[in-house]
Amino acid sequence: MMVRTRIRRILVTRTCALATLALAACATAPPAPTTPATPSVPKAPAPYVEPPPPPVNLQGFPPSYRLGFGDGCSTGRGTEKKDPVRFGNDGNYRVGWQDGVAQCKVK
């Protein structure tokens, strides 16, 4: 009879130990501290960014014409892209944009 009681005590002790370990494994860690969001400051657009290469050679044309041609080509392919300030004030950009639309228009 004493052996059964001893075995029962060992089983109960081990079962409690396993249950405690299982429950401890399910505990979650506290959430990581969050850093406050910094307000984003809008960046000024670059004065000139070389557009992706168009399907024609524009070597020798002024940079503003090439930029207008690239924007016009994007517009002709379906993505509206035009700098209205440059279009109104820069003749090279305006002519390049018009030529780019005509050259790259989806047929």
Buried (B, 14 or more C-beta within 10 A) or exposed (E): EEEEEEEEEEEEEEEEEEEEEEEEEEEEEEEEEEEEEEEEEEEEEEEEEEBEEBEEEBEEBBBBBBBBBBBBBBBBEEEEBBBEEBBEEBEBBBBBBBBBBEBBEEE
